Amino acid sequence: MATLFDEIREMGLKQAAIAKLDDVVERVTAGMNINDIRAMLRGDEPRKPNPRLRPHADSFWLHIRPSFYHAEVTHIYPTFRLGWLSTFAFVWETITGIFLMIFYTPSPDVAFKNMWEIMGNVPLGQLMRDMHRLGAEFMVLVVALHMLRTFITGSYKKPRQFTWLTGMLLLVFTLVLSFSGYLLPWDQLAYWAVTVAVSAAESHPGPAFLGKNINLLLRGAPVIGAGGLLRFYLLHVILLPLLTGIFIFVHYYKVIIHGHSLPPGREAIGEDTAKRVPRDERVYFLPDILTAEVMWTALTTLGLVGGATFFYHAVIESHADPLVTPLHVVAPWYLSWSQGWLKWLFEVPFTGQELDSKVIVAFGIIPVLAVMFFVMPYFEVGRSRRYADRRVGLSVSMAFITFMLISNWQGSPEFRVQSTAEQEVQQRIMPQEGHSMVLEVPYEEWVPGTYLATEAEIERMIREDRPHIAETLELYMTALYDWSCTNSGSDLYRPCEVTDDGLYTNGVKIDVLVDPYAAIVVKQAQENMLEIKVQIKVDDPNAPVDFYYIRYRHQQGGYEIY
Amino acid sequence: MQVKIIISTVAFMLTMVIMGYAALREPARMETYTLMYEARSMEAGATIYHNNCTTCHGENGKAEECYNGDGEQIACAGRSLHNADLLCGATSKRMSDMQWLGSKHAFIAGTIAAGRSANGMPTWGAEYGGSLEPYEVEYVTKFVLNWETEALCSQPTLPPPDWPETVAELPAGNAANGEQLYSIDLGCAACHGNLAEEGSNAVGPWVGNFQNLDNVRIEGYTAADYMYESVLLPSEFISPECPTGVCAGPPSGMPDNFGTRMTIQDMADVMAYVLATETFEGNQTIVYEP
């Protein structure tokens, strides 16, 4: 065998180097030399035997990709690239996640501070965090849409039932991945969302020790603390990514085995011709599919980077506090439906005995639905994938989506959650957590004093060029209108009526404020800090209110930018 | 395929431009966010302070105006925090009084977390059995430190009054004014209790019996001598009987700044109230040297 030295002697240095490079390229690509790659990029026909097929047989990365696709599945329809986008999102989350891991310690003592250090002390740290969070929302969305698409085109049908099942697993992993990441910032949002979700285990209808122990296992202690945070962290960065990675490979392998299902109208009923692609309808992975994927990678990356730079910032609330439950704790949007279900009232038929909705939802509806989804392809065995033949199935799926959207709305505080009227008003302009109109007023606009929620005050603010205060007072008045009524014939509010329970109502809300006095009182707390008090008083002897809520606003608080 | 490659290249370049833009604005943005975290920590500290500390230290931190749960004004039991003695200089006066070698931040955080039995400051830190988590102690510390301003620290310290060397030279006292000073304005009652009720004292000795202290605690001191010295120079002699046992010190748990906080007339009024006499007899020379 000729050594490199012999070759140099024989061919000269340049030629020998080129030959060596060619050799290296062919090894790395598992079968394609430099000329093959150049020919591929030029769009030439491949030489024979086709070197572009060898990487699919010999290389690790391409052995789970088909070497050619049916031309019919390379357009936007029927796949919408959703499966591929899901994989992209997983890789995206892995990369941004590893970056964030470098600056994060899963301990309640420092986790929250770490988040602020990532945003204030790590170059591009906030961008990475925003991209990770945005990518997570994106992943949940595309994985769910991918499942919906697979259902609509009937691609779960024989022989792809098992692919569907692994896909269902991946959906569950995606949701749990996203949710386990929720706890890590250790802010109020994280703490309470997870506390509520995990407490479902407590309602276990079986023997008490079971529910108690499941809970203990998840939380690491009777309440979520250092142990719970570490557990969720390990779930989030090791167990779930590992499982997801493994099942992505299984899922992909099944696609190789069965091929991409064609659009339903393209093949005879009951036939699966995905693997029998006529020569003239083949689109080879190399170079066409790969180029398309590179393009989608570039575009999606652009979208996510641009989105996270200009439009989307991951929120952070105040430090987690087990003793303070913020008003209106909500689940993340993709689990909001379950919170909606928890608000339902379940009764035993005929006897009218009320059941615990937690038990019914967590150990009844959700597991039953999940099992139904997992095994659906093994029971739904209609032969036709065509839309016209599947009117019932498609209608049911649309009805289900509608139902889920309504359930999601029911998960919001608008549905069956009401605290006192004055708290609801305060929540609108200066909530304990989250977006707050009052705090977003630039520091310089405030002058210590009392700001009444009246038209005259708003006009004064506009005259004095203090638009943010004017806007805030307007919102204040709107919130008061929603939650108040008048006994004095004021034209600000709807007239009061009295319900059978003796509560005041304005016809929309019950137990409302009667002709309230409402103000924002601003005082100087420290040289660079204001004390801002939302004050609501009602003199009516039947429903007196003397309410105030205080927040502090530092000059550098920066609420107007984040 | 060419179109796709062009689109990819353009998208990639745009991504890089956006990243470049993000990178360019990073230094300024990071600075803002660092300040934001500090600011929001202070805000959270302000809320904790408002909920836990104002009964003893007052809303403005000066321990001048304190209210109990029913909204009645009471004597402030705590020391003034919005105060140059605590906040000004790398080693402030109170730190050097305590012979504290650590940072000012650690001095304040440590005091909040561990408490001070000599002053009746409760233990707040969860690690010492209190109710505040370490991060909350940190927030309150930042809030207290935020009272340090140039205006506060550049205030000229007024010279103390020219304290007479014997109690006989004090003007006649007004017991009614003295009661107001004792019970509310100077905060004496917070530690020494109600004169009429033995055992109402919280931290310091009960002073309801001071009029009987001629020659009791220190040989040769009249009650007026003893009280005058104790207020001006609390560490000279430390009373043996505090409600929690032997009184702490030296230095005494009693603040040593009454010599600068009170006027001569204030002193006469408080003494008149405690000792139930308008004029004072003494036989000691007491030289005030802060």
Interface residues (C-beta under 8 A of the other chain):
Chain A: G43 D109 F112 K113 W116 M119 G120 N121 V122 P123 L124 G125 Q126 L127 P287 D288 T291 A292 V294 M295 T297 A298 L299 T301 L302 V305 G306 T309 S318 H319 A525 Q526 E527 N528 M529 E531 I550 R551 Y552 R553 H554 Q555 Q556 G557 G558 I561 Y562
Chain B: M1 Q2 K4 I5 I7 S8 T9 A11 F12 L14 T15 I18 M19 Y21 A22 A23 E26 R29 M30 E31 T32 Y33 T34 L35 M36 Y37 E38 A39 R40 M42 E43 A44 A46 T47 H50 P134 Y135 F143 N146 W147 T149 A151
